[in-house]
Amino acid sequence: MKLGIALASVLLLLTGITRSAQANDSIRNVDFQNFTYTLQPGGMGPSGTITLTDGVYRNEYGSAGLSSLRYGDLNGNGVEDVIVILRANGGGSGVSSHAFGFTSNNGYLERILYRMNFINIHPLTNGFILVNSSPQSTGHQNCSANSFVRSNALEIETYWWNGSNFVLSNTHLIRNSTEKLL
């Protein structure tokens, strides 16, 4: 039994694909609160393969939790996809954000997106918008209170699906804005 679980975990890591409960289920029926994710190194808190239980994971390096699910047709195929957002921390004040985009492909979940350390991400039909703190920031607060970042210069990036992956379409720099983004 343990060997089967280990083999399934290795296949998930290598392919980014996992079987959903039933081939005809909506992606909204997937239990992302009790799901296995791979967090890339370079952020705060845990990295590597983690499994959420009731939306939370904890180990000696910190914790990670499900922040939100955002549904939309990321790849423009007419079927709803999801962006899963996790927030991770190492016990201090620093927080990392991790976004996973999944699509359903003949009853299998396929990961088509991974982004880390951003302020906000929002699905579009056939793409997504990513909000980052700009290197031009002076460190003054202008982001929403739940953004976990102090920045007065933001980069808004738009990505479009080209049939096999997401391609950066354009970047806009916004300075000293007090508007809430997304």
ChimeraX attribute file (.defattr): number of C-alpha atoms within 10 A of each C-alpha:
attribute: neighborCount
match mode: 1-to-1
recipient: residues
	/A:1	6
	/A:2	7
	/A:3	8
	/A:4	9
	/A:5	10
	/A:6	11
	/A:7	12
	/A:8	15
	/A:9	16
	/A:10	13
	/A:11	13
	/A:12	19
	/A:13	16
	/A:14	9
	/A:15	10
	/A:16	17
	/A:17	19
	/A:18	18
	/A:19	15
	/A:20	20
	/A:21	15
	/A:22	12
	/A:23	13
	/A:24	11
	/A:25	13
	/A:26	15
	/A:27	21
	/A:28	12
	/A:29	10
	/A:30	14
	/A:31	12
	/A:32	19
	/A:33	19
	/A:34	15
	/A:35	15
	/A:36	16
	/A:37	20
	/A:38	17
	/A:39	23
	/A:40	14
	/A:41	11
	/A:42	11
	/A:43	19
	/A:44	22
	/A:45	23
	/A:46	24
	/A:47	18
	/A:48	10
	/A:49	14
	/A:50	18
	/A:51	17
	/A:52	18
	/A:53	15
	/A:54	13
	/A:55	17
	/A:56	19
	/A:57	18
	/A:58	18
	/A:59	11
	/A:60	9
	/A:61	14
	/A:62	16
	/A:63	21
	/A:64	28
	/A:65	19
	/A:66	21
	/A:67	16
	/A:68	15
	/A:69	16
	/A:70	13
	/A:71	18
	/A:72	20
	/A:73	18
	/A:74	28
	/A:75	26
	/A:76	17
	/A:77	12
	/A:78	11
	/A:79	14
	/A:80	18
	/A:81	26
	/A:82	23
	/A:83	25
	/A:84	21
	/A:85	21
	/A:86	21
	/A:87	22
	/A:88	27
	/A:89	20
	/A:90	19
	/A:91	13
	/A:92	9
	/A:93	8
	/A:94	13
	/A:95	19
	/A:96	21
	/A:97	24
	/A:98	24
	/A:99	23
	/A:100	19
	/A:101	23
	/A:102	24
	/A:103	24
	/A:104	22
	/A:105	13
	/A:106	12
	/A:107	17
	/A:108	19
	/A:109	21
	/A:110	20
	/A:111	18
	/A:112	20
	/A:113	18
	/A:114	16
	/A:115	15
	/A:116	18
	/A:117	19
	/A:118	18
	/A:119	22
	/A:120	20
	/A:121	23
	/A:122	16
	/A:123	21
	/A:124	17
	/A:125	16
	/A:126	18
	/A:127	22
	/A:128	23
	/A:129	19
	/A:130	19
	/A:131	22
	/A:132	19
	/A:133	22
	/A:134	17
	/A:135	11
	/A:136	13
	/A:137	16
	/A:138	13
	/A:139	14
	/A:140	12
	/A:141	17
	/A:142	20
	/A:143	23
	/A:144	16
	/A:145	10
	/A:146	8
	/A:147	16
	/A:148	17
	/A:149	21
	/A:150	17
	/A:151	23
	/A:152	20
	/A:153	23
	/A:154	24
	/A:155	19
	/A:156	19
	/A:157	17
	/A:158	21
	/A:159	20
	/A:160	20
	/A:161	18
	/A:162	12
	/A:163	11
	/A:164	8
	/A:165	12
	/A:166	18
	/A:167	13
	/A:168	14
	/A:169	12
	/A:170	11
	/A:171	15
	/A:172	11
	/A:173	14
	/A:174	14
	/A:175	16
	/A:176	15
	/A:177	14
	/A:178	11
	/A:179	9
	/A:180	9
	/A:181	13
	/A:182	10
